Every structure is written in C-alpha cells, then in structure tokens.
C-alpha cells in the first residue's frame, strides 16, 4: 500500500492538470464632486459664496446652478492602453412599477430599465461637449460641466405638459464612458455608465450622499493546478500506510521477543507462593564435585528443604533452585 501510494502521488504530481479560475482583470472608478455658487440675493449667504457638497438642500432662489466634476480612472492588473470618450447626459424619465422577468426588455409595448421598472417616457439632454482622451493604467481624467437646475426642471415639465401626463419625473446625471484598446494585452471595447439621481422639488434640489463608484471586471482563465488537492488522496493513503506499519512492527516484535519474557513471568507467578522459603544466591562453582539429585518440582524441593531444616536458594543466572545438605546438591531447574 505504501509503494502504491508513493507511485500514485508521483503520477498525480507530475501529471499536468488545469482549472478554470476567476481573476480580477481591471477596476473602473468614477467619482462626482460638486459645488454651487450663490448668485441670487438672499437672506442666508452673501452673493459670490460657494456652497460645498453635503448640504441637505440647495434653493433655486439662492444657487440655481451647480458646478460638477466627474473623475474617471481605470486600473488594470497588468497594463492598459485605451482611447476613452466621455459624455454627460441629463436623463429625465417617468418610471412606475415593476416589469416582467427579463430586465431591459419591452412588455406590452412598454420599455423597462435594468431594475425591471416600466419606463413611461424618457428624454436625454447632453451637457457640454464630449471629451476624448488617451489613458494608461491608473491615469485619470476629469470632466467638468455646469447644470442649470431650473432649466432641467422646465424641460421635464414641458414634456409632461405635451403628453398631458402629470407625475414627478426622475432626473439623473449619467456620464457615459466608451473605451477601446488593450487591457492586460487583450483587445477590449466596452461602455460603462455612472449614474446619480438629482431630486428636484418646486423650490429646492438635493444631491445623493453616495457619489463614488467602483466597478470590478473579472475574467475566467485556464491555469495549471499546482495545489496539493490533486495528490491529497495519495497522501492520505501514504499516511495511513505509515500508521499501519508503525502499529504492526511493535506487534511483530512483541510476538517474537516477548514469548520468553512472558514464560518467565508465568513461572515467577507460579512460584510466587514459595517466596518465603527461597533466598537468592549462586550455585557453587564446584557443584560438579557434589552428588546431585534432581527434584521434579519446586514444591518437592521446598518440602525437602523443610524436612532437612535448610533454605532453598535460587540462582537467577541459570533459573535453578537448589539446597546443599550433607554434601549432596538437591536441584530443581525452572528452565525448560
């Protein structure tokens, strides 16, 4: 099993395997900033004051126009070489309800947006001129434009009056980015919209708090699988074989070596009842000159020693029990 698992690991590790992996290709970042100049006489601010971002509302009677900047940046994981065109639109529309299952399609003759809402009517007005630039990765460009809020409100109302349709329209600032060129060495052509709504009431207008956007683009690539996942099963088999081998070796050694030791323990246990009659010692070197009588059991030797008023001596070197009485060696051997 160990040999087989090693061979399996080698085959799996040296074999070429691939996997589909989703990786980040590039990131687009868009951010709006704005301020409003005070151009009308009012009781709150001196004329010429500039109101910065973050106020709850901006009044027509104080600052009817808004100066907006849009900053765009594309960050590629490797490189980018792009021609980019940017244009900003004011999109007025009326949206109601929710449409069918597929966004962006028409249902019963009514157009839908990406959220599945029905668009009753929609009109776009370009703000300023389009801007074209050449960008490398992480380069940024800024597009500046001014919004005349009362004019935007008037244009939306004119459409409603002509349609004889009364509702609060949705007003959105949409910056459309068209880019074409190479990203990470691959030809790319795409369009990205950056949208923020403007809430316009009869006397004031409001801007949203969230003005920044991050859009990540991913691609699926085929890469060689260099992880250990391909060889995890051979590794588990190899480790299991090591564990089994480690368990079997001591069992085999115990079976081989411990037979004598176990036998010795059994004899000691069997003879433990005579311990009080036995002392440890050594058989004399001149035992061959003595008359020897072999006794058949330790019990018989102990009984003989008791009758002779002698004590049994145990020689652990040879596993022999003996007594010497009147020049005679009475001996019992525990080694079989």
KEKE-3310 file (N, C-alpha, C; in steps of 0.2 Angstrom, whole numbers, plus 5000, padded with zeros to 4 digits):
npx = (5004:5010:5020:5012:5004:5015:5019:5007:5005:5017:5013:5001:5006:5016:5009:5000:4988:4973:4964:4949:4949:4943:4948:4953:4952:4952:4949:4936:4935:4924:4919:4909:4910:4904:4899:4890:4887:4883:4872:4861:4852:4849:4843:4852:4865:4880:4881:4891:4897:4902:4894:4897:4899:4887:4876:4859:4850:4848:4843:4833:4831:4843:4855:4854:4862:4874:4890:4899:4910:4917:4927:4937:4944:4954:4960:4971:4976:4988:4992:4986:4980:4971:4959:4948:4931:4921:4905:4892:4875:4859:4846:4829:4815:4800:4796:4787:4781:4785:4792:4792:4800:4813:4825:4826:4819:4805:4788:4772:4773:4779:4794:4808:4819:4835:4832:4820:4809:4795:4797:4789:4790:4805:4818:4833:4847:4861:4875:4886:4901:4907:4921:4937:4951:4967:4972:4982:4985:4979:4979:4970:4956:4947:4931:4922:4907:4892:4877:4861:4849:4835:4832:4833:4822:4811:4812:4808:4795:4789:4789:4780:4768:4765:4763:4752:4752:4754:4766:4779:4794:4809:4825:4841:4859:4870:4885:4893:4904:4914:4926:4940:4953:4968:4969:4978:4985:4975:4962:4950:4933:4921:4907:4903:4892:4889:4879:4869:4856:4846:4836:4823:4813:4799:4805:4818:4833:4841:4856:4863:4870:4880:4892:4902:4909:4914:4919:4922:4930:4930:4939:4938:4951:4962:4972:4987:4985:4993:4991:4990:4979:4977:4984:4980:4972:4981:4991:4984:4982:4996:5000:4991:4996:5009:5005:4999:5010:5018:5011:5010:5024:5029:5020:5023:5037:5034:5028:5038:5049:5044:5040:5048:5050:5037:5035:5044:5038:5026:5031:5037:5026:5019:5028:5027:5021:5030:5039:5043:5051:5062:5078:5089:5104:5120:5124:5137:5154:5160:5150:5150:5157:5150:5137:5123:5106:5091:5077:5059:5050:5047:5040:5042:5055:5055:5048:5057:5068:5062:5061:5074:5078:5083:5086:5079:5089:5089:5096:5097:5104:5104:5092:5089:5084:5090:5097:5109:5114:5123:5133:5127:5119:5104:5093:5082:5077:5071:5071:5065)
npy = (4994:5006:5008:5008:5020:5030:5029:5033:5046:5052:5051:5059:5071:5074:5074:5085:5096:5106:5121:5131:5148:5162:5178:5195:5207:5221:5237:5249:5266:5279:5296:5308:5326:5341:5359:5373:5390:5405:5415:5423:5436:5434:5430:5422:5419:5428:5435:5427:5418:5401:5386:5371:5353:5341:5348:5348:5353:5363:5379:5386:5400:5404:5397:5393:5386:5372:5367:5354:5340:5326:5312:5300:5284:5270:5255:5243:5226:5222:5230:5244:5252:5264:5272:5284:5290:5302:5307:5317:5316:5323:5314:5313:5305:5295:5283:5268:5256:5238:5227:5213:5197:5198:5210:5226:5223:5224:5225:5222:5233:5243:5250:5244:5247:5243:5239:5233:5241:5249:5260:5275:5287:5294:5306:5312:5324:5331:5337:5350:5347:5332:5322:5317:5306:5299:5285:5277:5263:5267:5280:5296:5306:5321:5327:5342:5351:5361:5362:5368:5370:5375:5376:5362:5357:5364:5359:5345:5347:5353:5342:5334:5342:5342:5329:5328:5322:5320:5318:5315:5317:5307:5313:5311:5311:5306:5299:5294:5282:5277:5265:5259:5248:5241:5230:5223:5217:5212:5214:5226:5232:5243:5249:5260:5266:5279:5283:5295:5301:5316:5325:5335:5347:5359:5371:5368:5358:5342:5332:5316:5306:5296:5296:5290:5277:5260:5248:5232:5221:5205:5190:5174:5162:5149:5139:5131:5118:5119:5116:5106:5098:5089:5078:5074:5063:5052:5056:5054:5040:5036:5041:5034:5021:5022:5024:5011:5003:5007:5002:4989:4984:4985:4975:4964:4963:4961:4949:4941:4943:4943:4931:4922:4931:4932:4919:4918:4927:4920:4908:4914:4919:4907:4902:4910:4908:4901:4910:4914:4904:4904:4910:4921:4917:4909:4895:4884:4885:4872:4863:4852:4842:4838:4827:4825:4827:4827:4836:4835:4845:4862:4863:4851:4852:4862:4856:4846:4854:4859:4848:4845:4855:4866:4880:4885:4890:4902:4903:4915:4917:4905:4900:4891:4881:4876:4866:4862:4849:4839:4837:4834:4839:4845:4849:4859:4863:4877:4880:4876)
npz = (5000:5004:4994:4983:4985:4985:4972:4966:4970:4964:4951:4950:4954:4944:4933:4921:4925:4924:4928:4929:4933:4941:4939:4944:4932:4928:4936:4937:4941:4946:4951:4957:4961:4967:4968:4973:4967:4975:4968:4968:4976:4994:5010:5017:5013:5007:4991:4979:4987:4989:4990:4997:4995:5002:5009:5015:5006:4992:4987:4974:4974:4979:4974:4959:4950:4947:4949:4942:4944:4936:4939:4932:4932:4927:4932:4928:4931:4925:4913:4903:4889:4882:4872:4877:4878:4884:4889:4896:4901:4904:4910:4909:4915:4917:4928:4933:4944:4942:4930:4919:4919:4913:4913:4905:4893:4882:4888:4884:4875:4883:4888:4898:4912:4919:4932:4930:4930:4923:4910:4907:4899:4892:4891:4885:4887:4882:4891:4889:4879:4872:4878:4873:4877:4879:4889:4901:4912:4928:4925:4926:4922:4921:4919:4917:4921:4920:4928:4925:4935:4936:4923:4919:4926:4920:4907:4909:4913:4902:4894:4901:4900:4887:4885:4892:4905:4921:4934:4945:4938:4936:4938:4932:4932:4920:4916:4902:4898:4885:4880:4872:4866:4873:4887:4899:4888:4880:4867:4870:4870:4877:4886:4900:4912:4923:4936:4944:4954:4954:4965:4962:4968:4970:4974:4978:4977:4978:4981:4980:4994:4991:4980:4973:4963:4961:4949:4946:4935:4929:4923:4916:4917:4911:4921:4927:4938:4953:4965:4981:4980:4971:4974:4987:4990:4987:4997:5009:5009:5009:5022:5030:5027:5033:5047:5049:5047:5057:5068:5066:5067:5081:5086:5080:5084:5098:5098:5094:5103:5116:5120:5128:5139:5143:5147:5157:5166:5169:5176:5187:5193:5195:5205:5215:5227:5235:5239:5252:5257:5250:5245:5237:5227:5223:5213:5219:5212:5212:5210:5202:5208:5218:5224:5214:5215:5206:5208:5205:5205:5211:5223:5228:5231:5240:5251:5254:5258:5270:5278:5280:5287:5280:5268:5253:5239:5226:5210:5199:5187:5180:5182:5192:5206:5222:5236:5247:5256:5268:5259:5248:5233:5230:5217:5207:5191:5183:5170:5154)
capx = (5000:5014:5023:5007:5003:5020:5018:5001:5007:5021:5009:4997:5010:5020:5004:4998:4981:4971:4957:4946:4950:4940:4953:4952:4956:4953:4944:4935:4932:4921:4918:4907:4911:4901:4898:4885:4889:4877:4871:4855:4851:4845:4844:4856:4873:4882:4882:4898:4899:4901:4891:4901:4895:4884:4870:4853:4846:4850:4837:4833:4832:4850:4860:4851:4866:4878:4896:4900:4916:4917:4934:4937:4951:4954:4966:4972:4981:4995:4993:4981:4982:4965:4956:4942:4927:4916:4900:4887:4869:4854:4841:4823:4810:4795:4796:4782:4780:4790:4790:4792:4806:4819:4826:4828:4815:4798:4782:4766:4775:4782:4801:4810:4826:4839:4829:4814:4804:4792:4798:4783:4794:4812:4822:4840:4850:4868:4878:4893:4904:4910:4928:4941:4957:4971:4973:4986:4983:4979:4978:4964:4954:4942:4926:4919:4901:4888:4870:4856:4843:4828:4831:4831:4815:4807:4812:4804:4788:4786:4787:4774:4763:4764:4760:4746:4753:4756:4769:4785:4799:4816:4831:4848:4865:4873:4891:4894:4912:4916:4933:4943:4960:4971:4969:4982:4987:4969:4958:4943:4929:4916:4904:4901:4888:4890:4873:4867:4849:4845:4830:4821:4806:4797:4809:4825:4835:4845:4860:4864:4877:4885:4894:4908:4908:4919:4916:4927:4929:4934:4939:4940:4957:4964:4978:4989:4983:4999:4990:4991:4972:4977:4988:4978:4970:4988:4995:4981:4984:5003:5000:4988:5001:5014:5002:4998:5016:5020:5007:5012:5031:5029:5016:5028:5042:5032:5026:5044:5054:5041:5037:5052:5048:5030:5035:5047:5033:5022:5035:5038:5019:5018:5032:5027:5018:5035:5044:5045:5055:5068:5083:5093:5111:5123:5127:5144:5157:5162:5144:5151:5161:5145:5132:5117:5099:5086:5070:5054:5046:5049:5036:5045:5062:5054:5046:5063:5072:5059:5062:5081:5079:5088:5083:5080:5092:5088:5101:5093:5108:5103:5085:5089:5083:5094:5099:5115:5114:5127:5137:5123:5116:5097:5092:5077:5079:5065:5072:5063)
capy = (5000:5012:5008:5011:5027:5034:5029:5037:5053:5054:5051:5064:5077:5076:5075:5092:5097:5113:5123:5137:5152:5169:5183:5202:5210:5228:5241:5256:5271:5285:5299:5315:5331:5347:5364:5378:5397:5409:5420:5427:5440:5430:5432:5417:5419:5434:5433:5425:5412:5394:5381:5365:5347:5338:5351:5344:5355:5369:5383:5389:5407:5406:5395:5389:5382:5368:5365:5347:5337:5319:5310:5293:5281:5263:5252:5236:5222:5222:5236:5247:5257:5264:5278:5284:5295:5303:5312:5318:5317:5323:5310:5314:5300:5293:5276:5266:5249:5233:5224:5206:5193:5199:5217:5229:5221:5228:5221:5226:5239:5247:5249:5243:5248:5237:5236:5230:5246:5252:5267:5278:5291:5296:5310:5314:5330:5331:5343:5351:5343:5325:5323:5311:5306:5293:5283:5271:5261:5271:5288:5299:5312:5325:5331:5347:5354:5365:5361:5374:5366:5377:5374:5355:5356:5366:5354:5340:5349:5354:5335:5331:5346:5340:5322:5328:5317:5323:5314:5318:5314:5306:5316:5308:5313:5300:5300:5288:5281:5272:5264:5254:5247:5235:5229:5217:5214:5209:5220:5227:5238:5242:5255:5260:5271:5281:5287:5298:5305:5323:5326:5342:5349:5365:5376:5366:5352:5338:5328:5310:5306:5292:5299:5286:5270:5255:5243:5227:5217:5198:5186:5167:5160:5142:5139:5124:5117:5117:5114:5099:5095:5083:5072:5073:5056:5048:5057:5051:5033:5035:5042:5028:5015:5023:5022:5004:5000:5008:4998:4982:4982:4983:4969:4958:4962:4959:4942:4937:4943:4943:4924:4920:4935:4930:4912:4919:4930:4915:4904:4918:4920:4901:4900:4916:4905:4898:4915:4915:4899:4905:4916:4922:4915:4906:4888:4884:4883:4865:4859:4845:4838:4836:4822:4829:4824:4832:4836:4836:4851:4867:4861:4845:4854:4866:4851:4843:4858:4860:4842:4845:4862:4870:4885:4884:4895:4902:4906:4918:4916:4898:4898:4884:4881:4871:4866:4858:4846:4834:4836:4832:4845:4844:4854:4859:4868:4880:4881:4870)
capz = (5000:5004:4987:4978:4987:4983:4964:4964:4972:4959:4944:4950:4955:4938:4928:4920:4926:4923:4932:4927:4939:4940:4942:4943:4926:4929:4940:4935:4947:4944:4957:4956:4966:4965:4972:4970:4968:4977:4963:4969:4983:4998:5017:5020:5011:5003:4984:4977:4991:4986:4994:4995:4995:5008:5012:5014:5000:4988:4985:4967:4975:4981:4970:4954:4946:4950:4945:4944:4941:4936:4938:4930:4932:4925:4935:4926:4935:4922:4909:4899:4883:4880:4870:4881:4876:4890:4888:4902:4899:4909:4908:4913:4914:4922:4929:4938:4945:4940:4924:4918:4922:4910:4913:4899:4888:4882:4889:4882:4872:4887:4889:4905:4914:4922:4938:4929:4931:4917:4908:4903:4895:4894:4887:4887:4885:4883:4895:4887:4874:4873:4879:4872:4880:4879:4895:4903:4918:4934:4924:4927:4918:4924:4915:4921:4917:4924:4927:4926:4938:4934:4916:4918:4928:4915:4901:4911:4914:4895:4891:4904:4898:4880:4885:4896:4910:4927:4938:4947:4934:4939:4935:4933:4929:4918:4912:4898:4896:4880:4880:4867:4866:4876:4894:4900:4882:4876:4865:4874:4869:4881:4889:4907:4914:4930:4936:4951:4954:4957:4967:4961:4970:4967:4977:4980:4974:4983:4978:4985:4998:4988:4973:4971:4960:4959:4945:4945:4929:4930:4918:4918:4914:4912:4924:4929:4945:4956:4973:4983:4980:4966:4977:4994:4992:4988:5003:5014:5008:5011:5029:5033:5027:5039:5053:5050:5048:5064:5073:5065:5069:5088:5087:5077:5089:5104:5097:5093:5108:5122:5122:5133:5144:5146:5150:5163:5171:5171:5180:5193:5196:5198:5210:5220:5233:5239:5240:5259:5258:5245:5245:5231:5228:5217:5214:5220:5206:5212:5210:5198:5213:5223:5222:5213:5215:5203:5211:5199:5206:5216:5229:5232:5234:5247:5256:5256:5262:5276:5281:5281:5290:5275:5265:5246:5236:5219:5205:5193:5181:5177:5183:5195:5213:5225:5243:5249:5263:5269:5253:5242:5229:5228:5212:5203:5186:5180:5163:5150)
cpx = (5004:5017:5018:5005:5008:5020:5012:5002:5012:5017:5005:5001:5014:5015:5002:4990:4979:4965:4955:4946:4947:4945:4951:4956:4957:4948:4943:4932:4930:4918:4915:4908:4907:4901:4893:4887:4882:4877:4865:4855:4847:4847:4849:4864:4874:4883:4890:4901:4898:4899:4894:4896:4892:4879:4864:4849:4849:4844:4838:4834:4839:4855:4857:4855:4871:4884:4898:4907:4915:4924:4933:4944:4950:4961:4967:4977:4988:4996:4987:4983:4975:4963:4949:4938:4922:4911:4895:4880:4864:4848:4835:4818:4805:4795:4791:4782:4786:4787:4791:4799:4813:4820:4828:4824:4809:4793:4776:4767:4778:4790:4803:4817:4829:4836:4822:4808:4801:4794:4793:4786:4801:4815:4829:4843:4857:4871:4885:4895:4907:4918:4932:4948:4960:4973:4978:4983:4984:4979:4971:4962:4948:4937:4922:4913:4897:4881:4865:4849:4836:4827:4829:4824:4810:4806:4808:4797:4785:4784:4780:4767:4761:4761:4753:4746:4757:4759:4776:4791:4805:4821:4837:4853:4869:4879:4892:4901:4912:4923:4935:4950:4962:4971:4972:4983:4981:4965:4952:4940:4922:4913:4902:4897:4888:4884:4872:4861:4850:4838:4828:4814:4804:4801:4816:4827:4840:4850:4861:4870:4882:4886:4900:4906:4914:4916:4922:4925:4933:4934:4941:4946:4958:4971:4980:4988:4990:4998:4991:4984:4972:4980:4985:4976:4977:4991:4991:4982:4991:5003:4997:4992:5006:5011:5001:5004:5019:5017:5009:5019:5031:5025:5020:5033:5040:5031:5033:5048:5050:5039:5041:5051:5042:5031:5039:5042:5028:5025:5035:5031:5017:5022:5032:5024:5024:5041:5047:5050:5062:5072:5087:5101:5114:5125:5134:5148:5159:5156:5145:5154:5156:5140:5126:5111:5094:5080:5065:5050:5049:5046:5039:5052:5060:5052:5053:5067:5069:5061:5069:5083:5084:5083:5084:5084:5091:5093:5098:5097:5106:5096:5084:5088:5087:5095:5105:5115:5118:5131:5133:5119:5109:5095:5086:5078:5072:5065:5070:5065)
cpy = (5006:5013:5011:5018:5032:5035:5034:5044:5056:5055:5058:5071:5079:5076:5082:5092:5104:5114:5129:5142:5159:5174:5190:5204:5217:5231:5248:5260:5277:5289:5306:5320:5337:5353:5369:5385:5400:5415:5425:5430:5435:5432:5427:5418:5425:5431:5432:5419:5406:5389:5374:5359:5345:5342:5347:5346:5362:5373:5386:5397:5409:5404:5390:5384:5378:5366:5358:5344:5330:5316:5302:5290:5273:5260:5245:5232:5221:5229:5238:5252:5258:5271:5278:5291:5296:5308:5312:5320:5319:5319:5311:5308:5299:5286:5274:5258:5244:5229:5216:5203:5195:5207:5219:5227:5225:5223:5225:5232:5244:5245:5248:5245:5242:5234:5233:5235:5248:5259:5270:5282:5293:5301:5312:5320:5330:5338:5344:5347:5336:5326:5316:5311:5299:5291:5277:5269:5266:5279:5290:5305:5315:5328:5336:5350:5357:5363:5367:5370:5368:5375:5366:5354:5358:5362:5348:5341:5350:5347:5333:5335:5343:5333:5322:5323:5320:5318:5317:5314:5312:5309:5313:5311:5307:5301:5293:5287:5275:5271:5258:5254:5241:5235:5222:5213:5211:5215:5220:5233:5237:5249:5255:5266:5273:5286:5289:5302:5312:5324:5333:5343:5356:5371:5375:5360:5349:5334:5322:5310:5302:5294:5295:5280:5267:5250:5238:5222:5211:5195:5178:5165:5152:5142:5132:5124:5114:5116:5107:5095:5089:5077:5071:5066:5051:5049:5054:5043:5032:5036:5036:5022:5016:5021:5015:5000:5001:5004:4991:4980:4981:4977:4963:4957:4959:4951:4938:4937:4941:4936:4921:4924:4933:4924:4913:4922:4924:4910:4908:4919:4913:4899:4905:4913:4903:4904:4916:4909:4899:4911:4916:4920:4912:4899:4888:4882:4876:4861:4852:4840:4835:4831:4826:4825:4829:4831:4838:4842:4856:4865:4856:4847:4858:4861:4848:4847:4859:4854:4842:4851:4866:4875:4884:4891:4895:4906:4908:4918:4910:4896:4892:4886:4875:4872:4861:4855:4839:4832:4834:4839:4843:4850:4853:4865:4871:4882:4875:4871)
cpz = (5000:4997:4982:4979:4984:4975:4962:4965:4966:4952:4944:4950:4948:4932:4927:4921:4926:4927:4929:4934:4937:4943:4940:4937:4927:4933:4937:4941:4944:4951:4955:4962:4963:4970:4969:4972:4970:4972:4963:4976:4988:5006:5021:5019:5006:4996:4983:4982:4988:4991:4992:4996:5002:5012:5011:5008:4998:4985:4978:4968:4977:4976:4965:4950:4950:4946:4947:4940:4941:4934:4937:4930:4931:4928:4933:4930:4932:4918:4905:4895:4880:4877:4873:4879:4882:4888:4894:4899:4905:4906:4912:4910:4919:4922:4935:4938:4943:4934:4924:4921:4919:4910:4906:4893:4888:4884:4888:4879:4876:4889:4897:4906:4917:4928:4937:4929:4924:4916:4904:4898:4897:4889:4889:4884:4887:4886:4892:4881:4876:4874:4877:4874:4879:4886:4896:4909:4924:4932:4925:4923:4922:4919:4919:4917:4922:4923:4929:4929:4936:4927:4915:4921:4923:4909:4903:4911:4907:4892:4894:4901:4891:4880:4889:4902:4916:4932:4940:4943:4938:4934:4937:4929:4927:4914:4909:4896:4891:4880:4875:4867:4869:4883:4895:4894:4878:4874:4868:4871:4873:4883:4896:4908:4921:4931:4944:4950:4957:4959:4967:4963:4967:4969:4978:4976:4979:4979:4983:4989:4994:4981:4970:4968:4959:4955:4944:4939:4930:4924:4920:4914:4916:4915:4926:4936:4949:4964:4974:4983:4976:4969:4985:4995:4992:4995:5009:5015:5011:5019:5033:5033:5032:5045:5054:5051:5055:5069:5072:5068:5076:5090:5085:5082:5095:5104:5097:5099:5115:5124:5128:5140:5148:5150:5157:5169:5174:5177:5187:5197:5199:5204:5216:5227:5238:5241:5247:5261:5254:5246:5239:5232:5222:5218:5214:5213:5206:5213:5207:5203:5218:5220:5220:5212:5212:5206:5205:5200:5212:5223:5232:5235:5240:5252:5259:5260:5269:5281:5284:5285:5286:5272:5257:5243:5228:5215:5199:5187:5177:5178:5187:5203:5216:5233:5243:5256:5263:5263:5247:5239:5227:5223:5208:5197:5183:5173:5159:5143)
residu = (UNK:UNK:UNK:UNK:UNK:UNK:UNK:UNK:UNK:UNK:UNK:UNK:UNK:UNK:UNK:UNK:UNK:UNK:UNK:UNK:UNK:UNK:UNK:UNK:UNK:UNK:UNK:UNK:UNK:UNK:UNK:UNK:UNK:UNK:UNK:UNK:UNK:UNK:UNK:UNK:UNK:UNK:UNK:UNK:UNK:UNK:UNK:UNK:UNK:UNK:UNK:UNK:UNK:UNK:UNK:UNK:UNK:UNK:UNK:UNK:UNK:UNK:UNK:UNK:UNK:UNK:UNK:UNK:UNK:UNK:UNK:UNK:UNK:UNK:UNK:UNK:UNK:UNK:UNK:UNK:UNK:UNK:UNK:UNK:UNK:UNK:UNK:UNK:UNK:UNK:UNK:UNK:UNK:UNK:UNK:UNK:UNK:UNK:UNK:UNK:UNK:UNK:UNK:UNK:UNK:UNK:UNK:UNK:UNK:UNK:UNK:UNK:UNK:UNK:UNK:UNK:UNK:UNK:UNK:UNK:UNK:UNK:UNK:UNK:UNK:UNK:UNK:UNK:UNK:UNK:UNK:UNK:UNK:UNK:UNK:UNK:UNK:UNK:UNK:UNK:UNK:UNK:UNK:UNK:UNK:UNK:UNK:UNK:UNK:UNK:UNK:UNK:UNK:UNK:UNK:UNK:UNK:UNK:UNK:UNK:UNK:UNK:UNK:UNK:UNK:UNK:UNK:UNK:UNK:UNK:UNK:UNK:UNK:UNK:UNK:UNK:UNK:UNK:UNK:UNK:UNK:UNK:UNK:UNK:UNK:UNK:UNK:UNK:UNK:UNK:UNK:UNK:UNK:UNK:UNK:UNK:UNK:UNK:UNK:UNK:UNK:UNK:UNK:UNK:UNK:UNK:UNK:UNK:UNK:UNK:UNK:UNK:UNK:UNK:UNK:UNK:UNK:UNK:UNK:UNK:UNK:UNK:UNK:UNK:UNK:UNK:UNK:UNK:UNK:UNK:UNK:UNK:UNK:UNK:UNK:UNK:UNK:UNK:UNK:UNK:UNK:UNK:UNK:UNK:UNK:UNK:UNK:UNK:UNK:UNK:UNK:UNK:UNK:UNK:UNK:UNK:UNK:UNK:UNK:UNK:UNK:UNK:UNK:UNK:UNK:UNK:UNK:UNK:UNK:UNK:UNK:UNK:UNK:UNK:UNK:UNK:UNK:UNK:UNK:UNK:UNK:UNK:UNK:UNK:UNK:UNK:UNK:UNK:UNK:UNK:UNK:UNK:UNK:UNK:UNK:UNK:UNK:UNK:UNK:UNK:UNK:UNK:UNK:UNK:UNK:UNK:UNK:UNK:UNK:UNK:UNK:UNK:UNK:UNK:UNK:UNK:UNK:UNK:UNK:UNK:UNK:UNK:UNK:UNK:UNK:UNK:UNK:UNK:UNK:UNK:UNK:UNK:UNK:UNK:UNK:UNK)
# end
